[in-house]
Amino acid sequence: MDYFVISITALIVSTLTLFSGFGLGTLLMPAFALFFPIPVAVAATALVHLANNIFKVFLVGRQADRRVVLKFAIPAALAAFVGAWLLEVISGAAPLFAYALGERTAEITPVKLIIGALIVGFALLELAPRFESLAFNPRYIPLGGVLSGFFGGLSGHQGALRSAFLIRAGLSKEAFIGTMVVSAVVGDVARLLVYGATFSGFSGTFVSRGGASGWALVGAGIVAAFAGSMLGARLVKKVTMKTIRLIVGVMLLALGIALSAGVI
């Protein structure tokens, strides 16, 4: 059961994230949390996330717009350090509201509320037909990088903002996906440098609650994510930019609402 849950989640979500540019870490972490303590689940997810993004670079990275990558990813990486520092400052802040959600307690924090509201706003713009032809002026791309990197360092939710800005950067379908992937790798490396302590969860015996080897589960997640990325890459030619925008819009809206409500 351990391998099935991790593998099927990684496969399905990885296929979708090739188009949306976000969601793998957000949805895979709860799957790992079924079998490991939260700190270990976060670390295991980070490994799968980075490995999958590096793999996607080899699949579609050559289509990336290097000019946009430089304008977006460098500010994002620098802003991630600021966000991580601020996280240390406000990590002890009390939640604005908490409520029971099944057997767990959902907490609405200022950070989640701000990011969720931003994401919902972008999602509504993306789904509104009147904004279909809207594109950001290229001079705003670095600002998008700063916002994505800052909130990535602050909460780890950087992919949604990255998608929201780059999807309106006037890129072709292939260039959008490639640029997203390369920028994601830069963001992941910067984030993992800041959160190096995340991997401390692998010390000692790394075994799931069901008795499966933790490293084997991570490996299964990586292989399944690779397969999902390959499947997504094969579907790229069959998917229109309008479909990609719809996928991004729906996923942005769902993620924004879930964040604002303290569900994730």
Secondary structure as UniProt FT lines:
FT   HELIX           2..20
FT   HELIX           24..33
FT   TURN            34..35
FT   HELIX           38..60
FT   HELIX           61..63
FT   HELIX           66..90
FT   TURN            91..92
FT   STRAND          97..101
FT   TURN            102..103
FT   STRAND          104..108
FT   HELIX           110..127
FT   HELIX           129..131
FT   TURN            132..133
FT   HELIX           138..140
FT   HELIX           141..155
FT   HELIX           159..166
FT   TURN            167..168
FT   HELIX           173..194
FT   HELIX           196..202
FT   TURN            209..210
FT   HELIX           214..235
FT   HELIX           236..238
FT   HELIX           241..260
FT   TURN            261..262
//
